[in-house]
Amino acid sequence: MDNISSLYLSKFGFLEKHVDLTSYTGFRTKSYASAMFIPSGVEGLCFLIRNKSDFECITTIGAGYNLLIRDGGIKGLTMSLGNNFGKISFRRSENFTDIDVGASVKSCEFASECQKQGLSGAEFLSVIPGTIGGALYMNAGCFGAEISQIVLNVHLVTDEGKTYTISADDIKYGYRSSSIPSDWIIVGATFRCTSSSIESVSHTVKKLREKKLSTQPTCGLSCGSVFKNPTRHCAWKIIDELGFRGASLGGAKVSEKHSNFLVNTGKAKASDIEQLGEKIRKEAASRLGIHLEWEIQRLGEF
Ligand SMILES: Cc1cc2nc3c(=O)[nH]c(=O)nc-3n(C[C@H](O)[C@H](O)[C@H](O)COP(=O)(O)OP(=O)(O)OC[C@H]3O[C@@H](n4cnc5c(N)ncnc54)[C@H](O)[C@@H]3O)c2cc1C
């Protein structure tokens, strides 16, 4: 870290040591990043990666709505794209429009811009918190739609600090997963949406919001669904069957509204949340023979 002079930092981005990560995740648990870099753009990001000899590894975070950062914090370098990758631009054709979107654009902001233009395809993103970078890495989706269905190309910076564009056809997308290497950084993507009308897109968005509001806690400190739905099962039903709805451990609680959501009731440590999740997983395995897989990404040191 010390071999990067402040001269470069002013041009390539902003580097800060010992950063409080409380406001960087949906759970709002307290932890620290040993160092955080906010690049000024792709050039700054590439520069940092090529000159990062002091860092063992880079951890990229988006808006933290799918992240549990352990109480010991993140060692090495935490990469936050900040707002510097926040552009959206449209290239219209007759029946469809290609849209270039920066990785730090909020998913709901992208959906809203498409809605204003009467473009269909991204409506489901209006109800998914977080950034486009996080959504692409996680293959975010809901109500039968996934981001992999509308993406054409993903623009990345590799672990060697080189820019790279990969066609969506060459990415293996699964249920809340992608084959994008965890040490590569998504800087943007090109999406294709089809021409529709503002009224029709707005109607779909309204319906999705109502559905989401009626089934999931939208306020409170959470990171959405904790576990992936196992094949032929619903995680929330399994958690209910085990009797965990409303159960708590330290400051962590299983949501009363949706039992596959864990919430921080105010003073939870990340370890409370992780231990409660692990308790559920163990019981699911021993009592029902079902393997529950974490959907939430757990990062950092215990
Ligand atoms: C109330 C609520 C409801 C939710 N509902 C849904 C839902 O319906 N469907 C759904 O899929 N998810 C849902 N989520 C989870 C979350 O919103 C999504 O996973 C979202 O896409 C995460 O985006 P993020 O920017 O917050 O990513 P983060 O949580 O910051 O990161 C998630 C993962 O992506 C990686 N990552 C982030 N940015 C980049 C980047 N630029 N380059 C490379 N890797 C990166 C991180 O390293 C991490 O592994 C919900 C969450 C909440 C709080």
The ligand as a Tripos MOL2 file, in Angstrom:
@<TRIPOS>MOLECULE
LIG
   53    58     1     0     0
SMALL
NO_CHARGES

@<TRIPOS>ATOM
      1 C1        -34.9140   -6.6210    1.1700 C.3       1 LIG1
      2 C2        -34.0550   -7.3820    0.1990 C.ar      1 LIG1
      3 C3        -34.6500   -8.0740   -0.8420 C.ar      1 LIG1
      4 C4        -33.8660   -8.7930   -1.7490 C.ar      1 LIG1
      5 N1        -34.4830   -9.4530   -2.7680 N.ar      1 LIG1
      6 C5        -33.7420  -10.1130   -3.6920 C.ar      1 LIG1
      7 C6        -34.3740  -10.7770   -4.7920 C.ar      1 LIG1
      8 O1        -35.5860  -10.7590   -4.9340 O.2       1 LIG1
      9 N2        -33.5790  -11.4310   -5.6770 N.ar      1 LIG1
     10 C7        -32.2060  -11.4780   -5.5540 C.ar      1 LIG1
     11 O2        -31.5330  -12.0820   -6.4030 O.2       1 LIG1
     12 N3        -31.5900  -10.8550   -4.5120 N.ar      1 LIG1
     13 C8        -32.3100  -10.1840   -3.5940 C.ar      1 LIG1
     14 N4        -31.6970   -9.5550   -2.5370 N.ar      1 LIG1
     15 C9        -30.2300   -9.6530   -2.4020 C.3       1 LIG1
     16 C10       -29.4590   -8.5120   -3.1060 C.3       1 LIG1
     17 O3        -30.2900   -7.4080   -3.2840 O.3       1 LIG1
     18 C11       -28.8800   -8.9590   -4.4550 C.3       1 LIG1
     19 O4        -28.0480  -10.0910   -4.3330 O.3       1 LIG1
     20 C12       -28.0810   -7.8230   -5.1120 C.3       1 LIG1
     21 O5        -27.8790   -8.1200   -6.4510 O.3       1 LIG1
     22 C13       -26.7700   -7.5460   -4.4070 C.3       1 LIG1
     23 O6        -26.1610   -6.4120   -5.0090 O.3       1 LIG1
     24 P1        -25.0630   -5.5910   -4.1850 P.3       1 LIG1
     25 O7        -24.5490   -4.4880   -5.0200 O.co2     1 LIG1
     26 O8        -25.6170   -5.2010   -2.8690 O.co2     1 LIG1
     27 O9        -23.9160   -6.7010   -4.0290 O.3       1 LIG1
     28 P2        -23.0660   -7.0340   -2.7190 P.3       1 LIG1
     29 O10       -23.9700   -7.5840   -1.6800 O.co2     1 LIG1
     30 O11       -22.2180   -5.8880   -2.3340 O.co2     1 LIG1
     31 O12       -22.1420   -8.2080   -3.2780 O.3       1 LIG1
     32 C14       -22.6790   -9.4570   -3.6290 C.3       1 LIG1
     33 C15       -21.5750  -10.2920   -4.2990 C.3       1 LIG1
     34 O13       -21.2330   -9.6900   -5.5340 O.3       1 LIG1
     35 C16       -19.8470   -9.3820   -5.5730 C.3       1 LIG1
     36 N5        -19.7210   -8.0930   -6.2690 N.ar      1 LIG1
     37 C17       -20.3880   -6.9420   -5.9910 C.ar      1 LIG1
     38 N6        -20.0410   -5.9880   -6.8680 N.ar      1 LIG1
     39 C18       -19.1440   -6.5410   -7.7060 C.ar      1 LIG1
     40 C19       -18.4020   -6.0580   -8.8310 C.ar      1 LIG1
     41 N7        -18.5040   -4.7940   -9.2760 N.pl3     1 LIG1
     42 N8        -17.5320   -6.9210   -9.4500 N.ar      1 LIG1
     43 C20       -17.4030   -8.1960   -9.0110 C.ar      1 LIG1
     44 N9        -18.0640   -8.7140   -7.9710 N.ar      1 LIG1
     45 C21       -18.9300   -7.8890   -7.3290 C.ar      1 LIG1
     46 C22       -19.3960   -9.3030   -4.1150 C.3       1 LIG1
     47 O14       -18.0170   -9.6250   -3.9700 O.3       1 LIG1
     48 C23       -20.2910  -10.3530   -3.4790 C.3       1 LIG1
     49 O15       -19.7270  -11.6420   -3.6250 O.3       1 LIG1
     50 C24       -32.4470   -8.8170   -1.6150 C.ar      1 LIG1
     51 C25       -31.8520   -8.0940   -0.5670 C.ar      1 LIG1
     52 C26       -32.6400   -7.3810    0.3200 C.ar      1 LIG1
     53 C27       -31.9770   -6.5980    1.4170 C.3       1 LIG1
@<TRIPOS>BOND
     1     1     2 1
     2     2     3 ar
     3     2    52 ar
     4     3     4 ar
     5     4     5 ar
     6     4    50 ar
     7     5     6 ar
     8     6     7 ar
     9     6    13 1
    10     7     8 2
    11     7     9 ar
    12     9    10 ar
    13    10    11 2
    14    10    12 ar
    15    12    13 ar
    16    13    14 ar
    17    14    15 1
    18    14    50 ar
    19    15    16 1
    20    16    17 1
    21    16    18 1
    22    18    19 1
    23    18    20 1
    24    20    21 1
    25    20    22 1
    26    22    23 1
    27    23    24 1
    28    24    25 2
    29    24    26 1
    30    24    27 1
    31    27    28 1
    32    28    29 2
    33    28    30 1
    34    28    31 1
    35    31    32 1
    36    32    33 1
    37    33    34 1
    38    33    48 1
    39    34    35 1
    40    35    36 1
    41    35    46 1
    42    36    37 ar
    43    36    45 ar
    44    37    38 ar
    45    38    39 ar
    46    39    40 ar
    47    39    45 ar
    48    40    41 1
    49    40    42 ar
    50    42    43 ar
    51    43    44 ar
    52    44    45 ar
    53    46    47 1
    54    46    48 1
    55    48    49 1
    56    50    51 ar
    57    51    52 ar
    58    52    53 1
@<TRIPOS>SUBSTRUCTURE
     1 LIG1         1 GROUP 0 **** ****
